[in-house]
Amino acid sequence: MGWRASRVSRRQMSRATLLFERQADASWLPTTVILATPNRLQGTCLPGNRDRDARLAMLLRDARPPLLNDSTDERGTFLDWVDSALSALADGHTTWATSVVPTATVEALYQREVVCAVATTEV
């Protein structure tokens, strides 16, 4: 297996999404991470905001893999969900979403993308 083949298979193991919320000073605060594997979504967010907690709970509870073709009932995986979520979860005014490099666990992803970023902005 060459470098290219191993890179592709590793990328297909998981994908990750980072959600931001617009702050009063017009800056973007990273708040939520979602780690997608072929069969499930896992996520966590900054504590202390009931709306944010409810949104994440709803996403994790109600998310379904997207249809691969509008003419069939064939569904993709949660890896495919990331592409549709990037546009569906962000309006560009109050929320923004981006794809990020996944980690082995949602906790590691949250630490890297949210905790470290928030700590950097508070200094």
N, C-alpha and C positions, 0 to 999 in steps of 0.2 A: 504494500500500500504506500503510495507516494505521499508527499507533503500535501498536495492539493486534496487528495481523497480523505486524508485524516482531518484536514481543516473543515471540510464540508460535513463530515459525519459528526464532528464535535459540535459544530454550530447547530445541527439538527437536534441535538440532545436537549437543549433548552434555549429559551429566548427571554429577554427581560425588558420591562417597560418602567420608566420613571415618570411620575406625574409631578407637576409643579403647580403652585398656586400663586397668583399675583398678590403682592403685598401693597399696603397703603402708599409706599414710596415708589411704586411701579416696578420694583425688583421681583424676581421670580424665586420662590422658596421651594426647594425639593421637599416633598412631603410623603410620597407614597411609592413603593416599589411593588411590582408584580413579576413573579418568576413563573414562566410557562414551560411546562414539559409536555410531551405529546398527550398525556392523559389527565393533566390537572393544572390548576392555577394555585399559587400560593402568594400571599401578599402581606405586607405590614405597612403601617403609616405612623407618622408622628402622633403621639398621644395628645389628648386634651381638646379635641374638637369633635363634638358629636356628629356634625354633618359629615366630616371626613371619615370617621369611623363607620357611619351608616353607609356611605358611598362604597367604601371598600368591602364591607360585608355583603352588600347587594351585588357588587361585581363578582365576588368569589362564589356567591350562592347561585346567581342567575345566569352566569356566563355559559354560553354554548359554543362549541366550535362552529365556525361559519360554514355556510353552504359552499361547496367547491364550484357548483354550477347551478345557476338559477333554474334550469330546466329539470334538475334531478333533486333527489332528497339526500344525495351523498354529502356527508359532512367531512370537513378537514379535521385537524387536530387543534389542540390549544396553541400549538406553535403558529398556526395560521391565524388564530384569534388576535395575536399581537398586531398584525398589519391592520386589521379593521379597527382595533381598539385605539391605535395611534390617532386616527382622525375622529373617531366617535367620542373619545374621552376629553378632547381638547377643543376649546372654542377660540383660543388665541387671545382672548380678552381677560378672562379670569383664571383659566386653566390652560396648561400646555403639557403635552406628552411627547416623549422621545424614546426611541429604542436605545438600550445600553448593552454593554457586554455582560452576559450573564455570569453568575458565580455558582459555586456548588450548592449553596444554601440561600434561602431568602434572608436569613439573618446576616450573612456576609454581604449580600447585596445592599441591604438596608444600612449596614455600617458604612460601607464604601460610598454609597450615593447620597444618603440623607444625613446620617450622623456626622460624618467627616465634613460634608459641605456646610452644614449648619454651624458646626464648630468654627470653621474657617471664616464665615461671615460675621460671627459674633466677636471675633478678635479685633 
